[in-house]
Amino acid sequence: MANLIVWYDGECPLCRREIALMRKLDVRGRIDWLDLAAAAPSTCPIDRAELLARFHASEEGQLLSGAAAFAAMWRAIPLLRPLGLAARSPMVLGILEGLYRAFLAFRPSIQRFARRFE
């Protein structure tokens, strides 16, 4: 049984590519992957628009967002576990969150670019 739930936007070309890679790396099957494009509303713990705006995961029942959600996902994947463990440090997590927020500002442009190659 998975101990982590990850919600992702199956309509986003960036998300689909990233999640495809993460699924391959999740060799132990520790993550439940829920595509928000196909998920029933009852599987969403918060408003769907909010889930689409930032990356979310639930680790042991705790809803995480942004860099904390990425760190939880990384901890569940053996190859990325050291990075996820490092993110337990408030300083490291703060840096990752700052980088994630910067990425969010450019994400719409990157998504438009990625859609051209589909």
C-alpha positions as CSV (number, residue, x, y, z in Angstrom):
1,M,0.0,0.0,0.0
2,A,1.3,3.5,-0.9
3,N,2.0,5.9,1.9
4,L,2.0,9.0,-0.3
5,I,-0.7,10.5,-2.5
6,V,0.4,12.9,-5.3
7,W,-2.2,15.0,-7.2
8,Y,-1.1,16.2,-10.7
9,D,-2.6,17.9,-13.7
10,G,-2.9,15.3,-16.4
11,E,-3.8,18.1,-18.9
12,C,-0.4,19.8,-18.4
13,P,2.4,18.7,-20.7
14,L,5.0,19.5,-18.2
15,C,3.2,17.6,-15.4
16,R,2.6,14.5,-17.6
17,R,6.3,14.3,-18.5
18,E,7.5,14.8,-15.0
19,I,5.0,12.3,-13.5
20,A,5.9,9.7,-16.2
21,L,9.5,10.0,-15.0
22,M,8.6,9.8,-11.3
23,R,6.4,6.8,-11.9
24,K,9.3,5.0,-13.5
25,L,11.5,5.9,-10.5
26,D,8.9,4.8,-8.0
27,V,10.1,1.2,-8.3
28,R,8.6,0.3,-4.9
29,G,5.1,1.6,-5.8
30,R,5.0,3.8,-2.7
31,I,3.1,6.6,-4.4
32,D,-0.6,6.8,-5.4
33,W,-0.8,9.0,-8.5
34,L,-4.1,10.9,-8.9
35,D,-4.7,12.7,-12.2
36,L,-6.9,15.7,-11.4
37,A,-8.1,15.7,-15.0
38,A,-9.7,12.3,-14.4
39,A,-10.2,12.3,-10.6
40,A,-13.6,12.4,-9.1
41,P,-14.2,15.5,-7.0
42,S,-14.4,13.3,-3.9
43,T,-10.7,12.4,-4.2
44,C,-9.7,16.1,-3.9
45,P,-9.0,17.1,-0.3
46,I,-9.3,20.8,-1.2
47,D,-10.6,22.9,-4.1
48,R,-9.6,21.5,-7.4
49,A,-8.4,24.9,-8.6
50,E,-6.1,25.2,-5.6
51,L,-4.7,21.7,-6.3
52,L,-4.0,22.8,-9.9
53,A,-2.3,26.0,-8.9
54,R,0.5,24.3,-6.9
55,F,1.9,20.8,-6.5
56,H,0.2,18.9,-3.7
57,A,0.9,15.6,-1.9
58,S,-0.4,13.9,1.2
59,E,2.2,12.2,3.4
60,E,0.8,10.1,6.2
61,G,-2.4,12.1,6.1
62,Q,-0.7,15.5,6.1
63,L,-1.5,17.7,3.1
64,L,1.7,19.3,1.7
65,S,2.1,22.0,-1.0
66,G,4.9,23.3,-3.1
67,A,8.4,22.3,-2.3
68,A,7.3,20.3,0.8
69,A,5.1,18.1,-1.5
70,F,8.1,17.6,-3.9
71,A,10.3,16.7,-1.0
72,A,7.8,14.1,0.2
73,M,7.6,12.6,-3.3
74,W,11.4,12.5,-3.4
75,R,11.6,10.7,-0.1
76,A,9.4,7.9,-1.4
77,I,11.6,7.4,-4.5
78,P,14.9,5.6,-3.6
79,L,17.1,7.5,-6.1
80,L,15.8,10.9,-4.9
81,R,15.5,10.1,-1.2
82,P,18.7,11.9,-0.2
83,L,17.3,15.1,-1.7
84,G,14.0,14.6,0.0
85,L,15.7,14.0,3.4
86,A,17.8,17.1,2.9
87,A,14.6,19.1,2.4
88,R,13.6,18.3,6.0
89,S,16.0,21.1,7.0
90,P,14.0,24.3,7.2
91,M,16.8,26.2,5.4
92,V,16.9,23.7,2.5
93,L,13.1,23.6,2.2
94,G,13.0,27.4,2.3
95,I,15.5,27.6,-0.6
96,L,13.5,25.0,-2.6
97,E,10.2,26.8,-1.9
98,G,11.8,30.1,-3.2
99,L,12.9,28.3,-6.4
100,Y,9.5,26.7,-6.8
101,R,7.7,30.1,-6.5
102,A,10.1,31.5,-9.1
103,F,9.3,28.6,-11.4
104,L,5.5,29.2,-10.9
105,A,5.9,32.7,-12.4
106,F,7.4,31.1,-15.6
107,R,5.2,28.0,-15.7
108,P,2.5,29.3,-18.1
109,S,5.1,30.3,-20.7
110,I,6.9,26.9,-20.4
111,Q,3.6,25.1,-20.7
112,R,2.7,27.0,-23.9
113,F,6.2,26.1,-25.3
114,A,5.8,22.4,-24.3
115,R,2.4,22.1,-25.9
116,R,4.0,23.0,-29.3
117,F,5.8,19.7,-29.2
118,E,2.9,17.4,-28.5
